[in-house]
């Protein structure tokens, strides 16, 4: 019986493990390592702050939005559709498992009026600004 001797095999396995480690995201607020990174866009207008998160392949029921102590946390899980057939896959590159990301809300957000909607794999969180934090013009009086 012939055995293929690959002296670099262990190094390649180690490199693969290191790559997988750096593909994960660490939530700075609580040190939790997510299985896959939750990417977001944050933008605002005069009245609202908007946070859009890509959660492709995640069902709406598997996405949670939680606000506590001025921290907004988005968490959930993306599951492999048929776990029993996992052994039949030749390659699995898309990340599966739990994810979580926490954002510190500024003093301008009205946390009592936050809304979340989900469409086509995108979670949209709308954070209304407090009335006193909205920009306003002050008229200068001429004397």
FENDAKA-V390441 format. One record per residue. N is the residue number from 0. RES is the residue in one small letter. PSI is psi in whole degrees, -180 to 180 (none if undefined). Layout:
n:N res:RES psi:PSI
n:N res:RES psi:PSI
This chain:
n:0 res:x psi:130
n:1 res:x psi:136
n:2 res:x psi:129
n:3 res:x psi:117
n:4 res:x psi:117
n:5 res:x psi:100
n:6 res:x psi:-19
n:7 res:x psi:3
n:8 res:x psi:-48
n:9 res:x psi:-37
n:10 res:x psi:-40
n:11 res:x psi:-39
n:12 res:x psi:-43
n:13 res:x psi:-43
n:14 res:x psi:-41
n:15 res:x psi:-42
n:16 res:x psi:-41
n:17 res:x psi:-42
n:18 res:x psi:-43
n:19 res:x psi:-36
n:20 res:x psi:-44
n:21 res:x psi:-13
n:22 res:x psi:-14
n:23 res:x psi:156
n:24 res:x psi:141
n:25 res:x psi:125
n:26 res:x psi:113
n:27 res:x psi:-27
n:28 res:x psi:-30
n:29 res:x psi:1
n:30 res:x psi:11
n:31 res:x psi:135
n:32 res:x psi:124
n:33 res:x psi:149
n:34 res:x psi:-27
n:35 res:x psi:146
n:36 res:x psi:134
n:37 res:x psi:112
n:38 res:x psi:138
n:39 res:x psi:157
n:40 res:x psi:137
n:41 res:x psi:128
n:42 res:x psi:167
n:43 res:x psi:161
n:44 res:x psi:-165
n:45 res:x psi:-28
n:46 res:x psi:-22
n:47 res:x psi:156
n:48 res:x psi:133
n:49 res:x psi:137
n:50 res:x psi:121
n:51 res:x psi:125
n:52 res:x psi:133
n:53 res:x psi:120
n:54 res:x psi:60
n:55 res:x psi:141
n:56 res:x psi:8
n:57 res:x psi:130
n:58 res:x psi:149
n:59 res:x psi:-39
n:60 res:x psi:-17
n:61 res:x psi:6
n:62 res:x psi:130
n:63 res:x psi:139
n:64 res:x psi:126
n:65 res:x psi:136
n:66 res:x psi:128
n:67 res:x psi:136
n:68 res:x psi:43
n:69 res:x psi:23
n:70 res:x psi:129
n:71 res:x psi:122
n:72 res:x psi:129
n:73 res:x psi:128
n:74 res:x psi:166
n:75 res:x psi:-163
n:76 res:x psi:137
n:77 res:x psi:124
n:78 res:x psi:147
n:79 res:x psi:129
n:80 res:x psi:-46
n:81 res:x psi:91
n:82 res:x psi:-29
n:83 res:x psi:-28
n:84 res:x psi:7
n:85 res:x psi:-38
n:86 res:x psi:-20
n:87 res:x psi:-8
n:88 res:x psi:141
n:89 res:x psi:-30
n:90 res:x psi:135
n:91 res:x psi:103
n:92 res:x psi:-25
n:93 res:x psi:140
n:94 res:x psi:140
n:95 res:x psi:157
n:96 res:x psi:-164
n:97 res:x psi:152
n:98 res:x psi:155
n:99 res:x psi:141
n:100 res:x psi:136
n:101 res:x psi:140
n:102 res:x psi:136
n:103 res:x psi:123
n:104 res:x psi:140
n:105 res:x psi:174
n:106 res:x psi:-7
n:107 res:x psi:-16
n:108 res:x psi:137
n:109 res:x psi:90
n:110 res:x psi:-23
n:111 res:x psi:-12
n:112 res:x psi:19
n:113 res:x psi:139
n:114 res:x psi:148
n:115 res:x psi:139
n:116 res:x psi:160
n:117 res:x psi:127
n:118 res:x psi:130
n:119 res:x psi:41
n:120 res:x psi:11
n:121 res:x psi:126
n:122 res:x psi:126
n:123 res:x psi:120
n:124 res:x psi:126
n:125 res:x psi:122
n:126 res:x psi:103
n:127 res:x psi:146
n:128 res:x psi:147
n:129 res:x psi:144
n:130 res:x psi:-42
n:131 res:x psi:-15
n:132 res:x psi:-8
n:133 res:x psi:144
n:134 res:x psi:144
n:135 res:x psi:154
n:136 res:x psi:143
n:137 res:x psi:124
n:138 res:x psi:133
n:139 res:x psi:126
n:140 res:x psi:135
n:141 res:x psi:132
n:142 res:x psi:none
